[in-house]
Every structure is written in structure tokens, then in C-alpha cells.
Amino acid sequence: MLDTTHFDNDAEYSCAFCGEPNGIDVDLSGGRRQRYVEDCQVCCRPNLLHLSFDDDGQVSVWAEPES
């Protein structure tokens, strides 16, 4: 069972194009594994984000170029 007591709804990823850090709001209601496109806040290029939540509510985020 997923522990949402210590869930932090903020996360950060590095843009797959320019490498700049980007902050995002995460929503656990989308499921334990999520995938969606978000434009970089610096270079505006589209990143395909992958989010994964562990049992403690910690989120892992990684990005790849949207093709």
C-alpha cells in the first residue's frame, strides 16, 4: 500500500534537450507510474516525463526527448 503521509507534491527533472532543471507539481491520483509530455520552462522543447512512486510516496522523475 502506498503511504501518502509524507508525499511531496513537488519534483524536479532535467530537460532532455538543454539540461536545465525544471520544477513540476505531481499528482498521485494519476497512479504509481505516470507518463506525460511537459514543455521545458527554459527552452520550451517537449519532454516526455516518466514518474514513478515508491511505497513511501517518494517520486522518481526522468525525462527523454518527445519524438
N, C-alpha and C positions, 0 to 999 in steps of 0.2 A: 504494500500500500504506500502511496506517495504521501510524504509528510510535507504539508504546506505551511506548517507553523513558522519555519524560518525561510520561506520562499521570498526571494528578492526579485522584484519585477523589472529590474534594470539589468542590462547586459551590454557587452561591448564586443565588436568584431573589427578586424582589419579589412579594409576594402581589398578585394581581389585584383583590382586594377592599379590603384595609386598607393595602397598600403596604409593609408591614413586610418586612425581609429574612428569608429562610429558608435554612438550610443543608441540603443534601441530599448523600447518597452516590450516586455514579453508577457504573454498571457497563457497561463497554464490550462485554461479551458480549451485550448486548441489541441490538447493531447500531449503525451510524453515525447513524441517525436513530431517535429513540425518542419515544413519546408515552404518557403515563400520568397518572392523577389522584393528587394528593397533597394532603392537608389542610394548611392553614396552621397553623404551630406557635403562632401568636398568636391569630387569630380563629376558627380551626377550620373555615373555609369551604373547599370543594373547588376546587382549581386544576388546570386541565388544563395539564400541563407538556410542553413541546416541547424535546427535546435534540438537538443536532447536533454531531458530532465532525469536526474538520478532519483533514487528513493528518498533522499534527504531534501529534495526540492532544488538542488543546485543545477544550474543550466550550463551547458556547453554549447558554444556557437562557433560555427566556421562558415566561411564564405567561399564561393567559387564564381567565376565569371558566368553571367547569364548568357546562354547562347541563343 
